[in-house]
Amino acid sequence: MMDRPKITLRRACRDDSADLLAWRNDPDTRVNSRNTAEIAQASHESWLDKALNDANRRIWIVERDGRKIGTVSAVRTASAEVELSITVAPEMRGRGESGGMIRSAVLESMTEWPDVVIRAVVRVENAASRRAFERCGFGVTGEDDGLLVYRLIDDG
Ligand SMILES: CC(C)(COP(=O)(O)OP(=O)(O)OC[C@H]1O[C@@H](n2cnc3c(N)ncnc32)[C@H](O)[C@@H]1OP(=O)(O)O)[C@@H](O)C(=O)NCCC(=O)NCCS
């Protein structure tokens, strides 16, 4: 059998706006987000314009064989931590893509911001996301109102 083509990460651009909004407004993404409200196109576009120019934020598009399979974003917080969030495109979920996406985003974040602590905040009931971060060396370091705070403990 042929090897699976490798995934690549590239910085998002304005042309990715519609995909990013569709993935963000997908019902499973909303249920698992801190803000569960549906986002209107106009507010998404003004948010994206700012986000793409924010030195403390990166939005990566993940592709396999030229096809977009999802996104990972990283935000550097005031406490000099970087918080990752991941969304696999709905039609690509459940196929084992999340681990490679998280690992690639960890490497990119460490290159962008050496010496920061990398974290992710995951809803207790989001079993797939918890498993994915745990498989990538993250461990639970706190909990607040049903949200687990994971930090990268072992980057292998
Ligand atoms: C959460 C999400 C990123 C996981 O990606 P995915 O491609 O669906 O998951 P994967 O196929 O890579 O599976 C990851 C792990 O979870 C397990 N898993 C997958 N679906 C599961 C489920 N419904 N319940 C329990 N475990 C599950 C897999 O078996 C795998 O574990 P393994 O490596 O031990 O086999 C993806 O479903 C998604 O984008 N969801 C909506 C947005 C979201 O929740 N983002 C995370 C916010 S913190």
Ligand as a Chemical Component Dictionary entry (heavy atoms), coordinates in Angstrom:
data_LIG
# 
_chem_comp.id                   LIG 
_chem_comp.type                 NON-POLYMER 
_chem_comp.pdbx_formal_charge   0 
_chem_comp.three_letter_code    LIG 
# 
loop_
_chem_comp_atom.comp_id 
_chem_comp_atom.atom_id 
_chem_comp_atom.alt_atom_id 
_chem_comp_atom.type_symbol 
_chem_comp_atom.charge 
_chem_comp_atom.model_Cartn_x 
_chem_comp_atom.model_Cartn_y 
_chem_comp_atom.model_Cartn_z 
_chem_comp_atom.pdbx_ordinal 
LIG C1  C1  C 0 -11.929 16.869 18.417 1  
LIG C2  C2  C 0 -11.337 16.665 17.046 2  
LIG C3  C3  C 0 -10.225 17.688 16.816 3  
LIG C4  C4  C 0 -10.718 15.239 17.008 4  
LIG O1  O1  O 0 -10.273 14.962 15.709 5  
LIG P1  P1  P 0 -10.755 13.638 14.961 6  
LIG O2  O2  O 0 -10.118 13.608 13.631 7  
LIG O3  O3  O 0 -12.241 13.556 14.992 8  
LIG O4  O4  O 0 -10.190 12.492 15.913 9  
LIG P2  P2  P 0 -9.162  11.337 15.584 10 
LIG O5  O5  O 0 -9.760  10.427 14.563 11 
LIG O6  O6  O 0 -7.836  11.937 15.267 12 
LIG O7  O7  O 0 -9.121  10.575 16.975 13 
LIG C5  C5  C 0 -8.417  11.068 18.103 14 
LIG C6  C6  C 0 -8.503  10.037 19.228 15 
LIG O8  O8  O 0 -9.806  10.091 19.813 16 
LIG C7  C7  C 0 -10.462 8.846  19.659 17 
LIG N1  N1  N 0 -11.833 9.179  19.325 18 
LIG C8  C8  C 0 -12.301 9.662  18.138 19 
LIG N2  N2  N 0 -13.616 9.914  18.244 20 
LIG C9  C9  C 0 -13.967 9.574  19.512 21 
LIG C10 C10 C 0 -15.173 9.608  20.255 22 
LIG N3  N3  N 0 -16.305 10.057 19.708 23 
LIG N4  N4  N 0 -15.157 9.199  21.542 24 
LIG C11 C11 C 0 -14.022 8.751  22.107 25 
LIG N5  N5  N 0 -12.833 8.722  21.477 26 
LIG C12 C12 C 0 -12.816 9.117  20.201 27 
LIG C13 C13 C 0 -9.754  8.134  18.542 28 
LIG O9  O9  O 0 -9.867  6.724  18.651 29 
LIG C14 C14 C 0 -8.347  8.607  18.737 30 
LIG O10 O10 O 0 -7.708  7.915  19.785 31 
LIG P3  P3  P 0 -6.550  6.840  19.476 32 
LIG O11 O11 O 0 -5.424  7.660  18.888 33 
LIG O12 O12 O 0 -6.232  6.256  20.772 34 
LIG O13 O13 O 0 -7.142  5.875  18.479 35 
LIG C15 C15 C 0 -12.409 16.764 15.912 36 
LIG O14 O14 O 0 -13.399 15.789 16.119 37 
LIG C16 C16 C 0 -13.052 18.130 15.821 38 
LIG O15 O15 O 0 -12.576 18.998 15.096 39 
LIG N6  N6  N 0 -14.174 18.317 16.571 40 
LIG C17 C17 C 0 -14.903 19.591 16.570 41 
LIG C18 C18 C 0 -14.066 20.720 17.146 42 
LIG C19 C19 C 0 -13.451 20.363 18.473 43 
LIG O16 O16 O 0 -14.035 19.725 19.324 44 
LIG N7  N7  N 0 -12.201 20.825 18.636 45 
LIG C20 C20 C 0 -11.449 20.627 19.856 46 
LIG C21 C21 C 0 -11.744 21.718 20.832 47 
LIG S1  S1  S 0 -10.699 21.498 22.276 48 
# 
loop_
_chem_comp_bond.comp_id 
_chem_comp_bond.atom_id_1 
_chem_comp_bond.atom_id_2 
_chem_comp_bond.value_order 
_chem_comp_bond.pdbx_ordinal 
LIG C1  C2  SING 1  
LIG C2  C3  SING 2  
LIG C2  C4  SING 3  
LIG C2  C15 SING 4  
LIG C4  O1  SING 5  
LIG O1  P1  SING 6  
LIG P1  O2  DOUB 7  
LIG P1  O3  SING 8  
LIG P1  O4  SING 9  
LIG O4  P2  SING 10 
LIG P2  O5  DOUB 11 
LIG P2  O6  SING 12 
LIG P2  O7  SING 13 
LIG O7  C5  SING 14 
LIG C5  C6  SING 15 
LIG C6  O8  SING 16 
LIG C6  C14 SING 17 
LIG O8  C7  SING 18 
LIG C7  N1  SING 19 
LIG C7  C13 SING 20 
LIG N1  C8  SING 21 
LIG N1  C12 SING 22 
LIG C8  N2  DOUB 23 
LIG N2  C9  SING 24 
LIG C9  C10 SING 25 
LIG C9  C12 DOUB 26 
LIG C10 N3  SING 27 
LIG C10 N4  DOUB 28 
LIG N4  C11 SING 29 
LIG C11 N5  DOUB 30 
LIG N5  C12 SING 31 
LIG C13 O9  SING 32 
LIG C13 C14 SING 33 
LIG C14 O10 SING 34 
LIG O10 P3  SING 35 
LIG P3  O11 DOUB 36 
LIG P3  O12 SING 37 
LIG P3  O13 SING 38 
LIG C15 O14 SING 39 
LIG C15 C16 SING 40 
LIG C16 O15 DOUB 41 
LIG C16 N6  SING 42 
LIG N6  C17 SING 43 
LIG C17 C18 SING 44 
LIG C18 C19 SING 45 
LIG C19 O16 DOUB 46 
LIG C19 N7  SING 47 
LIG N7  C20 SING 48 
LIG C20 C21 SING 49 
LIG C21 S1  SING 50 
# 
